[in-house]
Amino acid sequence: MLQPIPDHLQKQLNVLFVGFNPSLKSSETGHHYANPNNRFWTILYRAGLTPRKLTAAEDVRLLDFGYGLTNIVSRPTKEAAEITKQEYQQGRVELKKKIAYYQPKVVCFVGKGVYQQYSKRRKVSWGVQEQSVTNGCIEFVAPSSSGLVRMKMEEIVDIYRQLTSLI
């Protein structure tokens, strides 16, 4: 049985990163962004958000930098396409509760699709969103760190770099 992985949350985070859901590899290891094809840890380092490239096994250390990790859906899948409408619906409600409780300065959605599911908006641009769904925090949309994303790594890193000026 595949296990969800623990969130890494605390009050007043600088950035809360929100992914779709855990990969099968993350479920096996118990760590966020554990798939070797996922570029999350490289992106954070290259964008200047961490002083060195962390590994998935060090995911809890992000709290030391004022960053948290969660997902809109907790059930691990091979790909996000397997997530059901009901799971997104429930995940959206849970995520709103987490954001209201933990009050991060910025919520960074790791993938346009994650934010589309959360906000129920079709048209979404990269970066800071003009109108937040949740009052009191900045909502920021960044590309997914999945190795399947077709954008150039430098373009992705440039978008994540905008987070450094927000915090």
N, C-alpha and C positions, 0 to 999 in steps of 0.2 A: 504494500500500500504506500503510495506516494504521500509524503508529509509536507504540509506547508512549512515555511521557514519563518523564524521569529523576526518581527519588526525590530528596528533599532531606533527608538524614539526617546526624546526627553523634551521638557518644556523649553520654549524660547529658542528653538534651533535657528541658525542662520538660513539653512536650506533643508527642506524635506524633499528628497528625491522619490518620485512615485513611478514605478514601472507597471507594466501590464500584469504580470504574474510570474511566479518562479518557473525557471526551466527545469527539465528533468534532472540535469546535473546539479542545479541548486538544491533541489529536493534531496538528492543523494548525499550531498555534502553538508547541507544545513546552512549554506552561505549564499548571499545575494550575488548575482552576476558571476556565477561560477563557471559557466560554459566558456571553454578556452577561445571560442570564436567571438565572444562578447567583448567589446572594446571599452566598457565602462571605466575600468580602472586606469587604462591608458589615457582616455579622454580627460578624466579629472586631473591627472598629473600634467598633461600637456596644456590644459587650460589654466594652469596655475592654481587650481583649487586644493591640491595636496602637494606637500613638499617633495614627495617621491611617489613612485608608482606602488600603490598598495596591491595586495593580492585579495582574492575573494575571502580567504581564510582570516583576513584582518578587517573584515567589513565592520565589525563593532567599533573599531578604532576611529571610524568616521565621526563618531560622537565627540571625540577629542577635538575635532576641528569645527564642531558646531553643525554637523550635517547628520541627517537621519535618513533611514531607508524604510520604505513600505511599498506595497503594490495595491492596485485597485481591486485585484482578485487574488485570493490566497492559494487557490488550487493550482498545483503545478501541472503544466501541459507541455507537450512537445512543441506546439506553436500557439500563438495568441488566437488564431482562427478557431481553435477548439473551445474558446470561452463562450458560454451561452449568454443570451440577453438577460436572463434572470440573475446570473452571476454578476454581470455588470451593474444591474439595478441594485442588487444587495451591496456590492462593492462600493458603489457611489455613496450610498447612505452611510456605510461604515467609515469611508474616507472623510466625508464631511464631519463626522463626529470626531475623528482623530485630529483633523485640522483645527476644529473649534477648541478641543481640549488642550492640544500641545502648542498652539499658536506660533507656528514658525513664521519668520519674517517673509521667506520666499518658499513657494511650493513649486518645484521644478518637475514638470511632467516629462518623463523620459519616453518621448514618442508622441506625435500628433494624435494618433489614435487613442491614446490613453486620455488625453485632454478632451477629445471629442466625446468619448464615453462619459467622462465626468461632467462636462459642461453642457452636453446635449447640443453643442453648436457644430454646424457643418464646416463653416469657414473659420479656419484657425491659422494664424501666422506664427512664425518663429519668434521667440523672445517674450517680452512682457505683454500680457494681454490687457487690452484697454479697460475691460470691465471684469472684475473678479467675481466668481461665483460665490466665494466665501469672503465676507467682509474682514478687513484687518490684515490681509496678507496679499503679497504680490504673487500673481500666478504667471509662471514662466514656462513656455513650451520649447523643448529642445528635441533634437532628433533622437530616435532610438539608438542605443549603443550596439544593437544587434549587428553581427557580421553580415546579415542579409541586406542591410541598408545600403543603397547604391550611391549615396553621397560621398564625396571625397572626404577623407579624414580631416584635412585642414579646414574645410567648410564647417564640419561638425564641431571641431575644437573652437573655431571662431565664435560660434553661437554660444557654447558653454562659457567661453571667456567673458561674455557679457554678465554672467553671474557675479564675477569678482567685483565689478563696479557697483552692483546692487547691494553687496554685503560689505 
